[in-house]
Amino acid sequence: MTKLSRLNQILAFTRPASTPIDFLKLLVLGYARGHSFDSSDLISVICQWLFPSLVIQPHTMHGVKINLNPSDLGHLISFQEIFLEDCYDLTLVPFTPKTVLDCGAHIGLFSLIAAHTYSTAKVIAFEPNPNNINYIYHQLKLNKLNISLLEAAVSKEDGEAWFRSECSNTGSLQVENSNSKDSYRVKTVNLQHYINHLQTSSLLLKLDIEGEENLLLPKIIPYLPKECAIFLESHNGEDGWNQIVQYLTEANFQVRQIRSRYPYVDGFASRTK
C-alpha cells in the first residue's frame, strides 16, 4: 500500500465523525486498520495502552454510541462494513419491520442501527462468543434501545454445540471439538422453531453465520412472513451464492448481490407479498 492510499484509508474512517473528538478517535481507528495494535512492536504497545477501547457517536446514528476495541481487527472490519461501505443499507428494506433478528450479531452494530432506525420494532440479537457478548452488553448500557440479547448460536436444533472463534467476527459451529484453545461449548437455538413461534407479520433478518446459511435457509424459508427482508453473507463462492439465490427466488424473494470478495458474497433479498 502506498503512503497516499494509506492516508486515504485513514481519512476514510473519519467520514462518520459527528464531533471533533470523534474525528480524532476515528483517525485512531483508521490507523489501526492498517497497523494492528495487537502486536508487540512499540507503537502497538503504546496504542494498546492509550486506546483500550473507544466510544464513538457516528453522525448517522444521531446520538447512538458504539464501543470498539481498536486492537481487535474484527471490530474494525465490522465498523468499516457498516459505516463506510454501507453493507447493511436499510433504505433497501421496503417496509417497516415489526421484528428484527440479528443472527451472528458480533458486537451488536447491526442491532444498533436497526433499533435506531425502527424504534417500534423488537430487535433480537443472537451471539455465542462470550467476548462479543460482553461488548454487546456494553452497547446496551450506552444506549437505551429496544434490543434483546440471546447468548446462543442459531442452528438446526436446540441444545449445545462446539464453537470455534479464531477472530471476533469469524466464529462458527463445529461438528466436533477441534482441541483448540479457541473452541468451546455454546448454546444453540433452532431458528426454524424460533421464527415459527414469533408469529410476526413482518421481519428483517440478518444472517452472518459463517457457512450455516446454506443449511438453515431451506428450513426457515417456509416459516418466514410474507413481508420479509434478509441481509446475508454466503460462503463457497458463486456456487454457494447461486444456491441461496435459488432458494430465495423460488419463495418469491427479489434478490440482489451487494458485493463479492471470494469466497464470500453479501446480498439482500426482500418480498412484500
Secondary structure as UniProt FT lines:
FT   HELIX           3..12
FT   TURN            13..16
FT   HELIX           20..34
FT   HELIX           42..50
FT   STRAND          54..56
FT   HELIX           59..61
FT   TURN            62..63
FT   STRAND          66..68
FT   TURN            70..71
FT   HELIX           73..79
FT   HELIX           80..84
FT   HELIX           90..92
FT   STRAND          99..103
FT   TURN            106..107
FT   HELIX           109..117
FT   TURN            119..120
FT   STRAND          122..126
FT   HELIX           130..142
FT   STRAND          147..150
FT   STRAND          153..155
FT   STRAND          159..164
FT   TURN            168..169
FT   STRAND          172..174
FT   TURN            181..182
FT   STRAND          183..190
FT   HELIX           191..198
FT   STRAND          202..207
FT   TURN            210..212
FT   HELIX           213..220
FT   HELIX           221..223
FT   STRAND          227..234
FT   HELIX           237..250
FT   TURN            251..252
FT   STRAND          254..261
FT   TURN            262..263
FT   STRAND          264..271
//
